Amino acid sequence: RWRIAGNSVAKQQTFHSFERGDAVAALIFNNTTRQIILVEQFRPSTLRGGDGQGKIIETAAGIIQADETELECLRHEFREETGIDLEYNDETGGLKGVEKIATFYPSCGGSSERIHLYYVEIDTSEISGETQGLHNEGEYVNIKVFTYNDFTEKLRKGEFTDSKILIGGYWLLDRVERRKNAPGVLLQAPKTGDCVKFDLLDAETNKPTGKTIGYFIGDIGAVKGVDVWVSNENTYMLMDRIFGDTLSARIRTLGARRYEHGERKRIARDTIQEKLTHAMSIGSGIDSGEVVVIDAGRDLLRSNGVKRLVMAAAVEVEIGNEDVGHVYTSLNIIERCVRNALEAAEGKRGGPSALPISPSPRAFQSILIPLLGAGSDAQINARGVVLKSIEIAIEHLSAEGKELNQIFLLAYSGEEIEICDSLMSYNPRLRRRTAG
């Protein structure tokens, strides 16, 4: 039932909807061959308006069954239509090389179907030329490959008629055009230690301010020449164990005093944790969102050029029932950490410190901030962390009297690289630097 605005008369109307269920689809890019992979198959609905034979080139796709998730469906449809198995990402629990593009209704006037469209990157030299699909169910799928240039030319000429290709194709085209000079999709694969820089533009004149926002890629051990590093810590300032697989452990190991023992290196002094413990009272903690500043030590200074470490309490530790510890974080905590870390790098410290306030904060020109909290048990959305970090970085560098002129994020995984690059590329206050 519905009412016409301003009219009290109710009218009844009958609607018809084809309840088809949801589907997944995948626009596929092969990094090894630098090709877009599509499929061709018979679709009777295209007989009248298509090529007369009922065949159409489209993305790989399939209906989601009642007992499976989007990604489970994507994986089995991918295997059926391309012959390739997608691998699971142990860190995220998702699928490797898979990124969501959009969810949309292809025909909302007559069907409830939604399509969940994904972008999938693979690395293989073995794409089968054989017809794929479930032949026992009458499904015959031919693989069609296109170079990126051929694909975009056909896209612009309107030669594709599948809505999934059009949505995914223009999404991909936009992303590549915005990032011609950056490591990323369809270009040279990024290497650990690479740095992508963006000039901060003046809000009124749109001219470069001489200040930089950007991101480093991969292992923090490959980052050179940044004055201040921020570490992701808990409220008790107890770093992760030496040689662990977290950022905290990596910084602790990199900053430790080591010596050669045969063919191996051993730890002679746990420098960073010692300095951190010295800055704290025994058994004490700090509030979440606060920071502790310590000297980076001679080993980190020599190997990476790091002068200071800002230890951010991004994870709250609570002792619950039966003396069981619980950890959590939030975007509000992360926001406070980032703001306090930047102020600490300026020489303004509100929390415990093993150092006096620097009389010459100008020595600190640059700072590296990881995606705080994004890898914690709270599973904060990495996109939200990056978005908030960029917002705070722009605000800080735009303020009067600040000595920092370079703020970098650290993107470890492929997903984090994509998030950092896309959000910086689309920010109107940032312009990608083409060199240097």
The 8 nearest C-alpha neighbors of each residue, nearest first, counted from 0:
[[1, 11, 10, 12, 9, 2, 13, 3],
 [0, 2, 10, 9, 11, 3, 12, 8],
 [3, 1, 9, 4, 10, 8, 6, 7],
 [2, 4, 6, 5, 1, 8, 7, 9],
 [5, 3, 6, 2, 7, 1, 8, 9],
 [6, 4, 3, 7, 2, 8, 9, 1],
 [7, 5, 3, 8, 4, 2, 9, 10],
 [6, 8, 9, 5, 2, 3, 4, 10],
 [7, 9, 6, 10, 2, 3, 1, 5],
 [10, 8, 2, 1, 7, 11, 0, 3],
 [11, 9, 1, 0, 2, 8, 12, 3],
 [10, 12, 0, 1, 9, 13, 2, 14],
 [11, 13, 0, 14, 10, 1, 9, 15],
 [14, 12, 15, 11, 0, 16, 10, 1],
 [15, 13, 12, 16, 109, 108, 11, 17],
 [14, 16, 109, 17, 13, 110, 108, 18],
 [17, 15, 110, 109, 18, 111, 14, 108],
 [16, 18, 110, 19, 109, 111, 15, 112],
 [19, 17, 111, 20, 16, 110, 112, 109],
 [18, 20, 112, 17, 111, 21, 110, 62],
 [21, 19, 112, 18, 22, 62, 111, 63],
 [22, 20, 113, 112, 63, 114, 62, 19],
 [23, 21, 62, 114, 63, 61, 115, 113],
 [24, 22, 115, 60, 114, 61, 116, 73],
 [23, 25, 60, 116, 59, 117, 115, 58],
 [26, 24, 117, 59, 118, 58, 116, 27],
 [25, 27, 118, 58, 119, 117, 167, 28],
 [28, 26, 119, 36, 35, 25, 120, 118],
 [27, 29, 35, 120, 34, 36, 30, 119],
 [28, 30, 121, 34, 33, 31, 122, 32],
 [31, 29, 33, 122, 32, 121, 28, 120],
 [32, 30, 122, 29, 33, 123, 124, 121],
 [31, 33, 34, 30, 29, 124, 123, 122],
 [34, 32, 30, 29, 31, 146, 185, 28],
 [35, 33, 146, 29, 145, 32, 28, 147],
 [34, 36, 28, 145, 144, 27, 146, 147],
 [37, 35, 144, 27, 143, 28, 34, 145],
 [36, 38, 143, 58, 57, 144, 142, 59],
 [37, 39, 142, 143, 141, 57, 56, 58],
 [40, 38, 56, 141, 55, 140, 57, 142],
 [39, 41, 140, 54, 55, 139, 141, 42],
 [40, 42, 54, 53, 43, 55, 39, 139],
 [41, 43, 53, 44, 45, 54, 40, 55],
 [44, 42, 53, 45, 46, 41, 54, 47],
 [43, 45, 42, 46, 53, 47, 48, 49],
 [46, 44, 49, 53, 43, 48, 47, 42],
 [47, 45, 53, 51, 43, 49, 44, 48],
 [46, 48, 45, 49, 51, 44, 53, 50],
 [47, 49, 45, 46, 50, 51, 44, 53],
 [50, 48, 45, 46, 51, 47, 53, 52],
 [49, 51, 52, 53, 46, 54, 48, 45],
 [50, 52, 46, 49, 53, 47, 48, 45],
 [53, 51, 50, 54, 46, 49, 41, 45],
 [52, 54, 46, 45, 42, 43, 41, 51],
 [55, 53, 41, 40, 52, 42, 39, 50],
 [54, 56, 39, 40, 57, 41, 53, 42],
 [57, 55, 39, 38, 37, 40, 161, 54],
 [58, 56, 161, 38, 37, 164, 39, 55],
 [57, 59, 37, 26, 25, 38, 60, 164],
 [58, 60, 25, 24, 38, 80, 37, 57],
 [61, 59, 24, 23, 58, 25, 76, 22],
 [60, 62, 22, 23, 76, 63, 24, 59],
 [61, 63, 22, 21, 64, 23, 20, 60],
 [64, 62, 22, 72, 21, 61, 69, 65],
 [63, 65, 66, 67, 62, 72, 68, 20],
 [64, 66, 67, 63, 68, 20, 62, 21],
 [65, 67, 64, 68, 63, 71, 72, 69],
 [68, 66, 64, 65, 71, 72, 63, 69],
 [69, 67, 71, 70, 72, 63, 66, 64],
 [68, 70, 72, 71, 73, 23, 63, 67],
 [69, 71, 73, 72, 68, 74, 94, 93],
 [72, 70, 68, 74, 73, 69, 67, 75],
 [71, 73, 69, 70, 75, 74, 63, 76],
 [74, 72, 70, 76, 71, 75, 77, 23],
 [75, 73, 77, 71, 72, 76, 70, 85],
 [74, 76, 78, 77, 72, 73, 79, 71],
 [77, 75, 79, 73, 78, 74, 61, 72],
 [78, 76, 74, 75, 80, 79, 81, 73],
 [77, 79, 82, 83, 75, 76, 84, 81],
 [80, 78, 76, 132, 77, 82, 81, 75],
 [79, 81, 132, 131, 77, 78, 76, 82],
 [82, 80, 83, 78, 77, 79, 131, 142],
 [81, 83, 78, 79, 80, 131, 84, 77],
 [84, 82, 78, 81, 85, 77, 126, 79],
 [85, 83, 78, 86, 82, 74, 77, 75],
 [84, 86, 74, 83, 94, 87, 95, 77],
 [87, 85, 95, 94, 84, 88, 96, 74],
 [86, 88, 94, 95, 93, 89, 92, 85],
 [87, 89, 95, 94, 93, 92, 90, 91],
 [88, 90, 92, 91, 87, 93, 94, 95],
 [91, 89, 88, 92, 93, 87, 374, 412],
 [92, 90, 93, 88, 89, 94, 87, 95],
 [91, 93, 89, 88, 90, 87, 94, 95],
 [94, 92, 91, 88, 87, 95, 89, 70],
 [95, 93, 87, 88, 97, 86, 96, 85],
 [94, 96, 88, 97, 87, 86, 93, 85],
 [95, 97, 120, 119, 94, 121, 98, 413],
 [96, 98, 119, 95, 94, 118, 120, 117],
 [97, 99, 118, 117, 119, 100, 96, 414],
 [98, 100, 117, 101, 118, 116, 97, 115],
 [101, 99, 117, 116, 118, 98, 167, 102],
 [102, 100, 116, 99, 115, 103, 117, 114],
 [101, 103, 115, 114, 116, 113, 104, 100],
 [102, 104, 113, 114, 105, 101, 115, 116],
 [103, 105, 113, 107, 106, 112, 114, 111],
 [106, 104, 103, 107, 113, 114, 162, 112],
 [105, 107, 108, 104, 110, 109, 112, 111],
 [106, 108, 110, 104, 109, 111, 105, 112],
 [109, 107, 106, 110, 16, 111, 15, 105],
 [108, 110, 16, 107, 106, 17, 15, 111],
 [109, 111, 17, 16, 107, 112, 106, 18],
 [110, 112, 18, 107, 17, 16, 113, 19],
 [113, 111, 21, 20, 110, 19, 104, 114],
 [114, 112, 104, 21, 103, 22, 111, 115],
 [113, 115, 22, 103, 23, 102, 21, 116],
 [116, 114, 102, 23, 101, 22, 24, 113],
 [115, 117, 24, 101, 100, 25, 23, 114],
 [118, 116, 99, 25, 100, 98, 24, 26],
 [117, 119, 26, 98, 25, 97, 27, 99],
 [120, 118, 97, 27, 96, 26, 28, 117],
 [121, 119, 96, 28, 29, 27, 97, 30],
 [120, 122, 29, 30, 28, 123, 96, 119],
 [123, 121, 31, 30, 29, 120, 124, 32],
 [124, 122, 125, 31, 121, 29, 126, 30],
 [123, 125, 126, 31, 32, 122, 29, 127],
 [124, 126, 123, 127, 83, 128, 122, 82],
 [127, 125, 124, 128, 123, 81, 82, 83],
 [128, 126, 129, 125, 82, 81, 142, 130],
 [127, 129, 126, 130, 142, 141, 131, 143],
 [130, 128, 127, 131, 141, 142, 140, 126],
 [129, 131, 141, 140, 139, 128, 132, 142],
 [130, 132, 140, 80, 139, 129, 81, 141],
 [133, 131, 80, 79, 138, 139, 140, 134],
 [134, 132, 138, 136, 135, 137, 79, 139],
 [133, 135, 137, 138, 136, 132, 139, 131],
 [134, 136, 133, 137, 138, 132, 139, 131],
 [137, 135, 134, 133, 138, 132, 139, 79],
 [136, 138, 134, 135, 139, 133, 132, 140],
 [139, 137, 134, 133, 132, 136, 140, 135],
 [138, 140, 132, 131, 134, 130, 40, 137],
 [141, 139, 131, 40, 132, 130, 39, 38],
 [140, 142, 130, 39, 38, 131, 40, 143],
 [141, 143, 38, 37, 39, 140, 128, 144],
 [142, 144, 37, 38, 36, 141, 39, 145],
 [145, 143, 36, 35, 37, 34, 142, 146],
 [146, 144, 35, 34, 150, 149, 147, 36],
 [145, 147, 34, 149, 148, 150, 35, 33],
 [146, 148, 150, 149, 34, 151, 35, 145],
 [149, 147, 151, 150, 146, 152, 145, 153],
 [150, 148, 152, 146, 147, 151, 145, 153],
 [149, 151, 147, 153, 148, 152, 145, 146],
 [150, 152, 154, 148, 153, 149, 155, 147],
 [153, 151, 149, 155, 154, 150, 148, 156],
 [154, 152, 156, 158, 150, 151, 155, 157],
 [153, 155, 151, 157, 152, 156, 159, 158],
 [156, 154, 152, 157, 153, 151, 158, 150],
 [157, 155, 153, 154, 158, 152, 159, 151],
 [158, 156, 154, 155, 159, 153, 160, 152],
 [157, 159, 153, 156, 154, 160, 155, 152],
 [160, 158, 157, 161, 154, 153, 164, 165],
 [159, 161, 162, 158, 157, 165, 164, 56],
 [160, 162, 164, 57, 163, 159, 165, 56],
 [163, 161, 165, 164, 166, 160, 105, 57],
 [162, 164, 166, 165, 161, 167, 58, 57],
 [163, 165, 167, 168, 162, 161, 166, 58],
 [166, 164, 162, 168, 163, 167, 169, 161],
 [167, 165, 163, 168, 164, 169, 162, 170],
 [168, 166, 170, 164, 165, 169, 163, 171],
 [169, 167, 165, 171, 164, 170, 166, 172],
 [168, 170, 172, 171, 166, 167, 173, 165],
 [171, 169, 167, 173, 168, 172, 166, 174],
 [172, 170, 168, 174, 169, 173, 167, 175],
 [173, 171, 169, 175, 174, 170, 168, 176],
 [174, 172, 176, 170, 171, 175, 169, 177],
 [173, 175, 171, 177, 172, 176, 170, 178],
 [174, 176, 178, 172, 177, 173, 179, 171],
 [177, 175, 173, 178, 174, 179, 172, 171],
 [178, 176, 174, 175, 179, 173, 424, 425],
 [179, 177, 175, 181, 176, 180, 174, 424],
 [178, 180, 176, 181, 175, 177, 186, 182],
 [179, 181, 178, 433, 182, 431, 432, 434],
 [182, 180, 178, 179, 183, 195, 186, 433],
 [183, 181, 189, 187, 188, 186, 180, 184],
 [184, 182, 186, 181, 188, 189, 185, 187],
 [183, 185, 186, 175, 182, 188, 187, 174],
 [186, 184, 183, 33, 187, 30, 175, 147],
 [185, 187, 184, 183, 182, 188, 181, 179],
 [188, 186, 182, 189, 183, 185, 184, 181],
 [187, 189, 182, 183, 186, 190, 184, 185],
 [190, 188, 182, 187, 183, 193, 191, 216],
 [191, 189, 193, 192, 188, 216, 217, 182],
 [190, 192, 217, 216, 193, 218, 221, 189],
 [191, 193, 221, 222, 216, 215, 217, 190],
 [194, 192, 216, 191, 190, 215, 189, 195],
 [195, 193, 215, 214, 196, 216, 192, 213],
 [196, 194, 213, 214, 215, 181, 193, 197],
 [197, 195, 213, 432, 212, 431, 194, 211],
 [196, 198, 431, 430, 432, 212, 213, 429],
 [199, 197, 211, 430, 429, 207, 210, 200],
 [198, 200, 429, 210, 211, 207, 208, 428],
 [201, 199, 207, 428, 206, 205, 208, 429],
 [200, 202, 205, 206, 204, 203, 208, 207],
 [201, 203, 205, 204, 200, 428, 206, 397],
 [204, 202, 201, 205, 206, 200, 428, 207],
 [203, 205, 206, 201, 202, 200, 207, 208],
 [206, 204, 201, 200, 203, 202, 207, 428],
 [205, 207, 200, 204, 201, 208, 199, 202],
 [208, 206, 200, 209, 199, 198, 201, 205],
 [209, 207, 210, 200, 201, 199, 206, 198],
 [208, 210, 207, 211, 198, 199, 404, 200],
 [211, 209, 404, 208, 199, 405, 198, 212],
 [212, 210, 405, 198, 199, 197, 404, 406],
 [211, 213, 406, 197, 407, 405, 196, 198],
 [214, 212, 196, 407, 195, 197, 408, 211],
 [213, 215, 408, 407, 409, 195, 194, 410],
 [216, 214, 194, 409, 193, 410, 192, 408],
 [215, 217, 410, 191, 192, 193, 411, 409],
 [216, 218, 411, 191, 410, 192, 219, 412],
 [217, 219, 220, 221, 191, 411, 192, 216],
 [220, 218, 222, 221, 217, 409, 192, 249],
 [219, 221, 218, 222, 253, 303, 249, 250],
 [220, 222, 192, 219, 218, 223, 191, 217],
 [223, 221, 219, 192, 220, 303, 224, 215],
 [224, 222, 303, 225, 304, 221, 305, 302],
 [223, 225, 304, 303, 226, 305, 222, 365],
 [226, 224, 365, 227, 223, 366, 305, 304],
 [227, 225, 305, 306, 365, 363, 366, 224],
 [228, 226, 366, 307, 308, 305, 225, 306],
 [227, 229, 367, 308, 366, 309, 368, 230],
 [228, 230, 309, 368, 308, 310, 367, 227],
 [231, 229, 310, 311, 247, 232, 309, 228],
 [230, 232, 311, 371, 313, 247, 310, 229],
 [233, 231, 312, 311, 313, 236, 230, 310],
 [234, 232, 314, 312, 236, 235, 313, 315],
 [233, 235, 312, 285, 284, 236, 315, 287],
 [236, 234, 284, 233, 237, 285, 283, 316],
 [237, 235, 233, 234, 232, 238, 284, 312],
 [238, 236, 235, 233, 239, 232, 272, 234],
 [239, 237, 247, 236, 240, 232, 248, 272],
 [238, 240, 248, 247, 243, 241, 237, 245],
 [241, 239, 243, 248, 242, 238, 251, 247],
 [240, 242, 248, 243, 252, 251, 239, 249],
 [243, 241, 248, 252, 240, 249, 244, 251],
 [244, 242, 248, 240, 241, 245, 239, 249],
 [243, 245, 248, 242, 246, 249, 247, 239],
 [246, 244, 248, 247, 243, 249, 239, 242],
 [245, 247, 249, 248, 250, 231, 244, 230],
 [248, 246, 245, 250, 249, 239, 238, 230],
 [249, 247, 239, 251, 243, 245, 241, 246],
 [248, 250, 246, 252, 251, 247, 253, 245],
 [251, 249, 253, 247, 252, 248, 254, 246],
 [250, 252, 248, 254, 249, 253, 271, 247],
 [253, 251, 249, 255, 250, 254, 241, 248],
 [254, 252, 250, 251, 255, 249, 299, 220],
 [253, 255, 299, 251, 252, 298, 271, 250],
 [256, 254, 270, 269, 252, 253, 268, 257],
 [255, 257, 268, 267, 266, 270, 269, 254],
 [258, 256, 266, 267, 265, 255, 264, 259],
 [259, 257, 265, 264, 267, 260, 266, 256],
 [258, 260, 264, 263, 261, 265, 262, 257],
 [261, 259, 263, 264, 262, 258, 265, 257],
 [260, 262, 263, 259, 264, 258, 265, 257],
 [263, 261, 260, 259, 264, 265, 258, 257],
 [262, 264, 260, 261, 259, 265, 258, 257],
 [265, 263, 259, 258, 260, 257, 266, 262],
 [264, 266, 257, 258, 267, 259, 260, 263],
 [265, 267, 257, 268, 256, 255, 258, 269],
 [266, 268, 257, 256, 265, 258, 269, 255],
 [269, 267, 256, 270, 266, 255, 257, 273],
 [268, 270, 255, 272, 271, 273, 256, 266],
 [271, 269, 255, 273, 268, 272, 274, 254],
 [270, 272, 274, 273, 251, 269, 254, 275],
 [271, 273, 275, 274, 270, 269, 276, 238],
 [274, 272, 276, 270, 271, 275, 269, 277],
 [275, 273, 277, 271, 272, 276, 270, 278],
 [274, 276, 272, 278, 277, 273, 271, 293],
 [277, 275, 273, 279, 278, 274, 272, 280],
 [278, 276, 274, 275, 279, 273, 353, 280],
 [277, 279, 353, 352, 275, 276, 351, 274],
 [280, 278, 276, 277, 281, 351, 283, 275],
 [279, 281, 283, 282, 278, 277, 276, 284],
 [282, 280, 283, 279, 276, 277, 284, 278],
 [281, 283, 280, 284, 235, 279, 276, 236],
 [284, 282, 280, 281, 279, 235, 285, 236],
 [283, 285, 235, 234, 282, 236, 286, 279],
 [284, 286, 234, 287, 235, 289, 283, 312],
 [285, 287, 289, 234, 288, 284, 312, 315],
 [286, 288, 312, 289, 315, 234, 313, 332],
 [287, 289, 336, 335, 332, 312, 313, 286],
 [290, 288, 287, 312, 286, 336, 311, 350],
 [291, 289, 311, 310, 312, 350, 309, 340],
 [290, 292, 310, 352, 351, 309, 350, 311],
 [293, 291, 309, 352, 308, 310, 353, 290],
 [294, 292, 308, 353, 307, 295, 352, 354],
 [293, 295, 307, 296, 308, 306, 292, 354],
 [296, 294, 307, 306, 308, 299, 305, 293],
 [297, 295, 294, 298, 299, 300, 254, 270],
 [296, 298, 300, 299, 301, 295, 254, 302],
 [299, 297, 301, 300, 296, 254, 302, 256],
 [300, 298, 254, 302, 301, 303, 297, 305],
 [301, 299, 304, 305, 297, 298, 303, 302],
 [300, 302, 298, 299, 304, 303, 297, 305],
 [301, 303, 299, 300, 298, 304, 223, 305],
 [304, 302, 223, 299, 305, 300, 301, 224],
 [303, 305, 300, 224, 301, 223, 302, 225],
 [304, 306, 300, 226, 303, 299, 227, 307],
 [307, 305, 226, 295, 300, 227, 294, 304],
 [308, 306, 295, 294, 227, 305, 293, 228],
 [309, 307, 228, 293, 295, 227, 229, 292],
 [310, 308, 292, 229, 291, 311, 228, 230],
 [309, 311, 230, 291, 290, 229, 232, 308],
 [310, 312, 290, 232, 313, 231, 336, 230],
 [313, 311, 233, 234, 232, 287, 288, 314],
 [312, 314, 311, 232, 288, 333, 233, 231],
 [313, 315, 233, 328, 312, 327, 234, 326],
 [314, 316, 327, 326, 234, 287, 233, 328],
 [317, 315, 326, 325, 234, 314, 233, 324],
 [318, 316, 325, 324, 319, 326, 315, 323],
 [317, 319, 324, 322, 323, 325, 316, 320],
 [320, 318, 323, 322, 324, 317, 321, 325],
 [319, 321, 322, 323, 318, 324, 325, 317],
 [320, 322, 323, 319, 318, 324, 325, 317],
 [323, 321, 320, 319, 318, 324, 317, 325],
 [324, 322, 319, 321, 318, 320, 325, 317],
 [323, 325, 318, 317, 319, 322, 316, 326],
 [326, 324, 317, 316, 318, 323, 319, 327],
 [327, 325, 316, 315, 317, 314, 324, 328],
 [328, 326, 315, 377, 314, 376, 325, 316],
 [327, 329, 314, 315, 377, 332, 313, 372],
 [330, 328, 332, 331, 333, 379, 327, 377],
 [329, 331, 333, 332, 334, 384, 328, 379],
 [332, 330, 334, 329, 333, 335, 288, 328],
 [333, 331, 288, 329, 335, 330, 334, 336],
 [332, 334, 330, 336, 331, 335, 313, 337],
 [335, 333, 331, 337, 336, 332, 330, 338],
 [334, 336, 288, 338, 332, 333, 337, 339],
 [337, 335, 288, 333, 339, 334, 338, 311],
 [336, 338, 340, 334, 339, 335, 333, 341],
 [339, 337, 335, 341, 340, 336, 334, 342],
 [338, 340, 342, 336, 341, 337, 335, 343],
 [341, 339, 343, 337, 342, 338, 336, 309],
 [340, 342, 344, 338, 343, 339, 337, 345],
 [341, 343, 345, 339, 347, 344, 340, 338],
 [344, 342, 347, 348, 340, 346, 345, 341],
 [343, 345, 341, 346, 342, 340, 363, 227],
 [344, 346, 342, 343, 360, 347, 402, 341],
 [345, 347, 343, 360, 344, 357, 356, 348],
 [348, 346, 343, 342, 345, 349, 356, 344],
 [349, 347, 343, 350, 346, 342, 356, 352],
 [348, 350, 347, 351, 289, 290, 343, 339],
 [351, 349, 348, 291, 290, 289, 352, 285],
 [352, 350, 291, 278, 279, 353, 349, 292],
 [353, 351, 292, 278, 354, 291, 293, 350],
 [352, 354, 278, 293, 292, 277, 274, 351],
 [355, 353, 352, 293, 356, 292, 294, 357],
 [356, 354, 357, 353, 352, 358, 346, 348],
 [355, 357, 346, 358, 354, 347, 348, 360],
 [356, 358, 359, 346, 360, 355, 354, 347],
 [359, 357, 360, 356, 346, 355, 361, 362],
 [358, 360, 357, 361, 362, 346, 363, 356],
 [361, 359, 362, 346, 345, 357, 363, 358],
 [360, 362, 363, 359, 402, 364, 403, 345],
 [361, 363, 360, 359, 364, 226, 402, 306],
 [364, 362, 361, 226, 360, 365, 403, 344],
 [363, 365, 403, 404, 362, 405, 361, 402],
 [366, 364, 405, 226, 225, 403, 406, 363],
 [365, 367, 227, 406, 228, 225, 226, 407],
 [368, 366, 407, 228, 408, 229, 227, 406],
 [367, 369, 408, 229, 409, 407, 228, 366],
 [370, 368, 409, 408, 371, 367, 229, 410],
 [371, 369, 373, 384, 372, 409, 368, 385],
 [370, 372, 369, 373, 231, 333, 313, 384],
 [371, 373, 375, 374, 313, 379, 370, 328],
 [372, 374, 379, 381, 371, 375, 370, 378],
 [373, 375, 372, 378, 376, 379, 371, 370],
 [376, 374, 372, 377, 378, 373, 379, 314],
 [375, 377, 378, 327, 374, 326, 328, 379],
 [378, 376, 375, 327, 379, 328, 329, 372],
 [377, 379, 376, 375, 373, 374, 380, 372],
 [380, 378, 373, 377, 381, 372, 329, 330],
 [379, 381, 383, 382, 373, 378, 384, 372],
 [382, 380, 384, 373, 383, 379, 385, 370],
 [383, 381, 385, 380, 384, 386, 418, 419],
 [382, 384, 386, 381, 380, 385, 387, 330],
 [383, 385, 381, 387, 382, 386, 388, 370],
 [386, 384, 388, 382, 387, 383, 389, 381],
 [385, 387, 383, 389, 388, 384, 382, 390],
 [386, 388, 390, 384, 389, 385, 383, 391],
 [389, 387, 385, 391, 390, 386, 384, 392],
 [390, 388, 392, 386, 391, 387, 385, 393],
 [389, 391, 387, 393, 388, 392, 394, 386],
 [390, 392, 394, 388, 389, 393, 395, 387],
 [393, 391, 389, 395, 394, 390, 388, 396],
 [394, 392, 396, 390, 395, 391, 397, 389],
 [393, 395, 391, 397, 392, 396, 390, 398],
 [396, 394, 392, 398, 397, 393, 391, 401],
 [395, 397, 393, 398, 394, 392, 404, 401],
 [398, 396, 394, 395, 393, 399, 201, 401],
 [399, 397, 395, 396, 394, 401, 400, 393],
 [400, 398, 401, 397, 396, 395, 402, 394],
 [399, 401, 402, 398, 396, 397, 403, 345],
 [402, 400, 403, 399, 398, 396, 345, 395],
 [401, 403, 361, 404, 345, 364, 400, 360],
 [404, 402, 364, 401, 365, 405, 363, 345],
 [403, 405, 210, 364, 211, 365, 402, 396],
 [404, 406, 365, 211, 212, 403, 210, 364],
 [407, 405, 212, 366, 365, 367, 211, 213],
 [408, 406, 213, 367, 214, 212, 368, 366],
 [407, 409, 214, 368, 369, 367, 215, 213],
 [410, 408, 369, 215, 214, 368, 216, 411],
 [411, 409, 415, 216, 416, 217, 215, 412],
 [410, 412, 217, 216, 415, 409, 218, 416],
 [413, 411, 415, 414, 410, 416, 217, 216],
 [414, 412, 416, 415, 417, 411, 96, 410],
 [413, 415, 417, 412, 416, 418, 98, 96],
 [416, 414, 410, 418, 412, 417, 413, 419],
 [417, 415, 413, 410, 419, 414, 418, 420],
 [416, 418, 414, 420, 415, 419, 421, 413],
 [417, 419, 415, 421, 416, 420, 422, 382],
 [420, 418, 416, 422, 417, 421, 423, 415],
 [419, 421, 417, 423, 418, 422, 424, 416],
 [420, 422, 424, 418, 423, 419, 417, 425],
 [423, 421, 425, 419, 424, 420, 418, 426],
 [422, 424, 426, 420, 425, 421, 419, 429],
 [425, 423, 421, 422, 426, 420, 177, 431],
 [424, 426, 422, 423, 421, 427, 429, 177],
 [425, 427, 423, 428, 429, 424, 422, 430],
 [428, 426, 429, 425, 430, 424, 200, 423],
 [429, 427, 200, 426, 199, 202, 430, 201],
 [428, 430, 199, 427, 426, 198, 197, 200],
 [431, 429, 197, 198, 432, 199, 428, 424],
 [432, 430, 197, 196, 433, 198, 429, 424],
 [431, 433, 197, 196, 434, 198, 430, 435],
 [434, 432, 180, 431, 435, 181, 196, 197],
 [435, 433, 432, 180, 196, 431, 195, 181],
 [434, 433, 432, 196, 195, 194, 197, 431]]
